[in-house]
């Protein structure tokens, strides 16, 4: 699926977005005929409401569309996507005077409106395309939209399809497409180099593995790590059925990492890129890890398993240990790690953790700029006591139900060699109800903000 802008050489229809207040202003500046036509059609500039104005021959001459009134500090993301899906077939050009951030957000919204998944791929599309606003970078925006579509397709795939083999094939295909190096650690080598990943994945008929992608020969080294649990039953401490139903998305960290890698490589950013994706299924069998087991990590830290449903951090611990063998300028992990993150911030705002105040500020501003909302959470070290163990160096899950997302991040920090250059994102990557530009199902989170931050600070 290739998102596209309209050709600037084609006939285009002016499209004006108006709030109810702006409509009243428009009435005073337009002709009496236009005012009467709009009023006769009952147009009141409600969000997503549209009205077409014909020319003398009856063809559409211009379109007005309602938009929500933004409150201080808030905004409706990708509102234009909903408008584009309601427009008649044709090419459109925004006539609003937009600032750089609103211009890029509107252009990306028009591209995101073109996404279809599953059975909806066969539905009739509106055929409405937007001319890229003047001053935007259409090539870059298309790459970002294509990468988002890739993320959505990976997350939306059923677990019966998105197995560890399939996830490996997708990352291998991405590496080949962009002439990147690709390698796989599996079998006895995985047991030696990534023992925690091996322990989690040994319960499944699908072999666990670690995927590595390397690209670029010069510039700062950026290491991206994505949790690739293709399905999570919770292991022996099994999840409730309703919760388990969404666990095909537990590989969303891998999907976001893959999409971000694709965007970086397609844009040709002047960096060295390393991606580490630990892949496993957390299944139930006679080989499952058990509560009370003690596992020894590659770096020598012993971990008591107190909850087999806290398996994602075990995979990330291996990848972080591997990442520490090279001195990265920036290391980032993406993982659907805790339900506690959703309790704290809900499904849309992504909590992140870093020990570096400057890096936190850069990421927060980047997220605001590209409408990819982030919120820094504290690495409150006293909570680390919740991971104390009588049998090992640490437990894999907290002894209480408090601060689950923070404690998960503190666990990961035990395996980080350069904490001042590390960021962890506790993502969700699922849209429960359709929103503008984001249909129900899988979606990317935090990747666009990270891409913006990398371009701003490292390129």
C-alpha positions in Angstrom: 0.0 0.0 0.0 1.6 3.2 -1.2 0.2 6.5 0.2 0.2 9.3 -2.3 -0.2 13.0 -2.8 -2.1 14.4 -5.7 -0.1 15.7 -8.7 0.3 19.5 -8.5 -0.3 19.7 -12.2 -3.8 18.1 -12.0 -6.9 20.3 -11.7 -7.4 20.9 -8.0 -10.3 21.9 -5.8 -9.7 24.4 -3.0 -10.5 22.9 0.5 -11.0 25.3 3.4 -11.2 24.1 7.0 -13.4 26.2 9.3 -14.5 26.3 12.9 -17.9 27.7 13.6 -16.4 31.1 14.5 -14.3 31.1 11.3 -17.5 30.2 9.3 -19.2 33.4 10.5 -16.1 35.4 9.4 -16.2 33.6 6.0 -19.9 34.5 5.6 -19.0 38.2 5.8 -16.3 37.9 3.1 -18.0 35.7 0.5 -20.7 36.4 -2.0 -24.4 36.3 -1.1 -24.9 33.3 -3.4 -22.2 31.3 -1.6 -23.6 32.2 1.8 -27.2 31.2 0.9 -25.9 27.9 -0.7 -24.0 26.9 2.4 -26.8 27.8 4.7 -29.4 26.0 2.5 -27.2 22.8 2.8 -27.3 23.1 6.6 -23.5 23.4 6.9 -22.5 24.7 10.4 -18.8 23.8 10.4 -19.2 20.9 12.8 -16.2 18.6 13.0 -15.9 16.5 9.8 -19.0 18.1 8.2 -18.4 19.1 4.6 -20.3 21.1 1.9 -19.4 21.3 -1.8 -19.9 24.6 -3.7 -20.6 24.2 -7.4 -19.5 26.4 -10.2 -21.9 27.6 -13.0 -21.5 24.2 -14.8 -22.4 22.2 -11.7 -18.9 20.9 -11.1 -17.4 21.2 -7.6 -15.6 24.5 -7.4 -14.6 24.5 -3.7 -15.3 22.6 -0.5 -15.7 23.8 3.1 -15.1 21.4 6.0 -15.7 21.8 9.7 -12.9 21.5 12.1 -12.9 21.2 15.9 -12.0 24.2 18.0 -8.7 23.5 19.7 -8.4 24.2 23.4 -5.2 25.5 25.0 -2.5 22.8 25.0 -4.6 20.2 23.1 -5.4 19.4 19.6 -7.3 16.8 17.5 -4.6 14.9 15.8 -4.9 14.1 12.1 -8.4 15.7 11.8 -7.9 16.2 8.1 -7.8 12.4 7.6 -11.5 12.1 8.5 -12.4 15.0 6.1 -10.4 13.3 3.2 -12.4 10.1 3.6 -15.7 12.0 3.1 -14.7 14.1 0.1 -15.8 13.3 -3.5 -13.1 11.8 -5.7 -10.8 14.5 -6.9 -7.6 16.4 -6.1 -7.7 19.0 -3.3 -5.5 21.8 -2.1 -5.7 23.3 1.4 -6.5 27.0 1.2 -5.9 27.6 4.9 -2.8 29.6 6.0 -1.0 27.0 8.1 2.2 27.2 10.1 5.0 24.6 9.5 3.8 22.1 12.2 0.1 22.3 11.2 1.1 22.0 7.6 3.1 18.8 8.0 0.5 17.3 10.3 -2.3 18.0 7.8 -0.2 16.6 4.9 0.6 13.4 7.0 -3.1 13.1 7.9 -4.1 13.1 4.3 -1.7 10.2 3.7 -2.7 8.2 6.8 -6.4 8.5 5.6 -5.4 6.1 2.8 -4.6 3.1 5.1 -6.8 0.0 4.8 -6.4 -3.3 6.7 -7.9 -6.7 6.5 -11.3 -6.9 4.8 -11.4 -3.1 4.5 -8.6 -3.3 1.8 -11.3 -4.4 -0.6 -13.7 -1.5 0.2 -14.1 1.4 -2.2 -11.8 4.2 -1.4 -12.9 7.8 -1.6 -10.3 8.7 -4.3 -9.7 12.1 -2.7 -6.0 13.1 -2.7 -4.3 16.2 -1.3 -1.7 18.3 -3.1 1.3 18.4 -0.7 1.2 21.9 1.0 3.8 24.3 -0.2 6.8 24.2 2.0 6.3 20.6 3.1 8.6 17.7 2.2 6.3 15.2 0.4 9.0 12.6 -0.1 9.8 12.5 3.6 6.2 12.5 4.6 5.5 9.6 2.3 8.3 7.6 3.8 6.9 8.2 7.3 3.4 7.2 6.2 4.7 4.0 4.5 6.7 3.1 7.6 3.5 3.6 9.7 1.6 1.4 7.3 4.2 -1.3 7.7 4.0 -1.1 11.5 0.2 -1.4 11.4 0.3 -4.3 9.0 2.7 -6.2 11.3 0.7 -5.6 14.4 -2.7 -6.4 12.8 -1.5 -9.7 11.4 -3.0 -12.6 13.4 -0.6 -14.5 15.7 -1.1 -17.6 13.5 0.5 -15.6 10.7 3.0 -13.4 12.6 5.1 -16.2 14.0 8.8 -15.8 14.9 9.6 -17.2 11.4 7.4 -14.6 9.8 8.8 -11.8 11.9 12.3 -12.9 11.0 11.3 -13.0 7.3 9.9 -9.5 7.5 13.0 -8.0 9.0 15.2 -9.9 6.6 13.2 -8.6 3.7 13.6 -5.0 5.1 17.3 -5.5 5.4 17.7 -6.8 1.9 15.5 -4.0 0.5 17.8 -1.3 2.1 21.1 -3.2 1.6 21.6 -3.6 5.3 23.5 -6.4 7.0 21.2 -9.0 8.7 22.0 -11.9 11.0 20.1 -14.3 13.3 21.2 -15.8 16.6 19.3 -19.0 17.5 19.7 -22.5 18.9 22.6 -23.2 21.2 24.2 -19.9 20.3 21.1 -18.1 21.6 21.1 -20.2 24.8 24.7 -18.9 25.3 24.4 -15.3 24.2 20.8 -14.6 25.1 19.9 -17.1 27.8 16.8 -15.2 29.1 15.3 -15.0 25.6 16.0 -18.7 25.1 14.4 -19.6 28.4 11.2 -17.6 27.6 10.9 -19.0 24.1 11.8 -22.7 24.7 8.2 -23.4 25.7 6.9 -22.8 22.1 7.0 -24.9 19.0 8.4 -21.8 17.3 12.1 -21.4 18.0 13.2 -18.2 19.8 15.9 -16.0 18.2 17.5 -12.6 18.1 17.5 -10.6 14.9 20.2 -8.0 14.2 20.2 -5.4 11.5 23.2 -3.1 10.8 23.2 -0.2 8.3 25.5 2.8 7.6 29.3 3.2 7.8 29.8 6.6 9.4 28.2 9.0 11.9 26.9 8.4 15.4 25.8 4.9 16.4 22.1 4.6 17.2 20.9 1.2 18.6 17.2 0.4 18.5 15.8 -2.5 20.5 12.3 -3.9 20.0 10.4 -6.5 22.0 9.3 -9.2 19.7 6.9 -11.5 21.7 4.8 -12.8 18.8 2.1 -14.0 21.3 2.0 -13.8 25.0 -0.2 -16.3 27.0 1.4 -15.0 30.2 3.1 -18.4 30.6 2.2 -20.5 33.6 0.9 -17.3 35.4 -1.6 -17.1 32.5 -3.4 -14.0 31.5 -7.2 -13.7 31.7 -8.8 -14.6 28.4 -10.0 -11.0 27.7 -6.5 -9.6 28.2 -4.9 -12.4 26.2 -7.1 -11.7 23.2 -4.9 -8.6 22.3 -1.6 -10.3 22.8 -0.9 -10.7 19.1 0.3 -7.1 19.5 3.0 -8.0 22.0 5.5 -7.8 19.2 4.6 -4.1 18.6 8.1 -3.1 19.9 9.6 -5.0 17.1 7.2 -3.5 14.6 7.9 0.1 15.7 11.6 -0.7 15.6 11.3 -2.1 12.1 9.3 0.9 10.9 11.7 3.4 12.4 14.6 1.5 10.9 12.9 1.7 7.5 12.3 5.4 7.7 15.9 6.1 8.8 17.3 4.0 6.0 14.9 5.3 3.3 15.7 8.9 4.3 19.5 8.1 4.2 20.2 9.7 7.6 23.9 10.1 8.2 24.1 7.7 11.2 25.2 4.2 11.9 22.1 2.1 12.7 22.0 -1.1 14.8 18.8 -2.9 15.5 18.4 -5.8 18.0 15.0 -7.6 18.1 14.7 -10.5 20.5 11.9 -12.8 19.3 9.9 -15.5 21.2 6.5 -16.8 22.0 5.5 -17.0 25.6 3.6 -20.3 25.5 2.7 -23.0 27.9 4.2 -26.4 27.8 6.4 -28.8 29.9 9.3 -26.6 29.0 7.8 -23.3 30.3 9.8 -21.3 32.8 8.2 -21.5 36.3 7.6 -19.1 39.2 10.6 -19.7 41.5 13.0 -20.5 38.7 16.3 -18.6 38.8 17.9 -17.6 35.5 21.4 -16.4 34.9 21.7 -13.6 32.4 24.7 -13.3 30.0 26.1 -10.4 32.0 26.0 -12.4 35.2 22.9 -10.9 36.9 20.7 -13.7 38.3 16.9 -13.2 38.0 14.3 -15.0 40.1 11.1 -15.5 38.1 8.2 -14.3 40.3 5.8 -13.9 37.4 6.1 -15.6 34.0 3.9 -12.8 32.5 6.8 -10.4 33.0 8.7 -12.0 30.2 9.3 -9.0 27.9 11.8 -7.4 30.2 13.8 -10.7 30.1 14.1 -10.4 26.3 15.1 -6.8 26.5 17.7 -7.5 29.2 19.5 -9.8 26.7 19.3 -7.2 23.9 20.6 -4.5 26.2 23.5 -6.6 27.3 24.4 -7.2 23.6 24.0 -3.5 22.9 26.4 -2.7 25.7 29.2 -4.6 23.9 29.4 -1.5 21.6 29.5 2.1 22.6 26.4 3.6 21.2 25.7 7.3 21.1 22.0 6.5 21.7 20.2 3.3 22.7 16.4 3.1 22.6 14.1 0.3 23.6 10.5 0.0 22.5 8.2 -2.5 24.3 4.6 -3.2 25.2 6.0 -3.8 28.6 3.3 -3.1 31.3 -0.4 -2.6 31.7 0.6 -0.1 34.4 1.7 2.4 31.8 -1.9 2.4 30.5 -3.3 2.9 33.9 -1.0 5.9 34.4 -1.3 7.6 31.0 -4.0 5.8 29.0 -3.6 4.4 25.5 -2.5 7.5 23.6 0.3 9.1 25.7 3.5 7.1 25.8 5.6 7.1 29.0 9.3 7.1 28.5 12.3 6.8 30.9 15.8 8.3 30.7 18.4 9.4 33.1 19.4 12.3 30.8 17.4 15.6 31.3 18.6 17.0 28.0 17.6 14.0 26.1 14.2 14.0 27.8 13.6 17.6 26.7 14.6 16.9 23.1 12.2 13.9 22.9 9.3 15.8 24.6 9.6 18.7 22.2 10.0 16.3 19.2 6.8 14.5 20.2 4.9 17.8 20.6 6.1 19.0 17.2 5.1 15.9 15.2 1.9 15.1 17.3 3.4 11.9 18.7 2.6 12.5 22.4 5.2 11.4 25.0 5.5 12.0 28.7 8.6 11.5 30.8 8.2 9.3 33.9 10.6 9.2 36.8 13.3 6.5 37.4 12.5 6.6 41.1 15.3 4.4 42.4 13.8 3.6 45.8 11.1 1.6 44.0 13.9 -0.7 42.9 13.6 -2.4 46.3 10.3 -3.9 44.9 12.6 -6.2 42.8 14.5 -7.6 45.8 14.9 -11.3 45.9 16.0 -13.8 48.5 17.1 -16.3 45.8 18.8 -14.1 43.2 20.2 -10.7 42.4 16.7 -9.4 41.5 13.2 -10.6 40.8 11.6 -10.1 37.4 8.4 -8.5 38.7 7.6 -6.2 41.7 6.5 -7.5 45.1 3.5 -5.0 45.1 1.0 -3.8 42.6 2.3 -0.2 42.6 4.4 1.6 40.1 4.6 -1.3 37.6 5.8 0.7 34.7 8.5 2.5 36.7 9.7 -0.8 38.2 9.9 -2.3 34.8 12.1 0.5 33.6 14.3 0.1 36.7 14.7 -3.6 35.9 16.0 -2.7 32.4 18.5 -0.2 33.7 20.3 -3.0 35.5 21.4 -4.2 32.0 22.4 -0.8 30.6 26.0 0.1 30.3 25.5 3.8 29.4 22.3 4.9 31.3 22.8 8.6 30.3 22.4 7.6 26.7 19.5 5.2 27.1 15.7 5.7 26.6 13.0 3.2 27.2 9.4 3.6 25.8 6.6 1.7 27.4 4.3 1.6 24.3 0.7 0.4 23.7 0.3 0.5 19.9 -3.4 -0.3 19.8 -6.4 1.9 18.8 -9.4 0.6 20.6 -11.9 2.8 18.6 -11.2 4.4 15.3 -9.9 8.0 15.4 -8.9 10.4 12.6 -6.1 8.8 10.7 -5.9 5.9 13.0 -8.4 3.1 12.4 -9.2 0.5 15.1 -6.3 -1.9 15.4 -2.5 -1.7 15.5 -0.7 1.7 15.3 2.8 3.1 15.7 3.8 5.0 18.8 6.9 7.1 19.7 8.7 6.3 16.4 7.9 9.6 14.7 9.1 11.5 17.7 12.3 9.5 17.9 12.9 10.1 14.1 12.4 13.8 14.6 14.7 13.9 17.6 17.4 12.0 15.7 17.2 14.3 12.7 17.3 17.4 15.0 20.2 16.3 17.1 22.4 13.9 15.1 22.0 14.9 11.5 
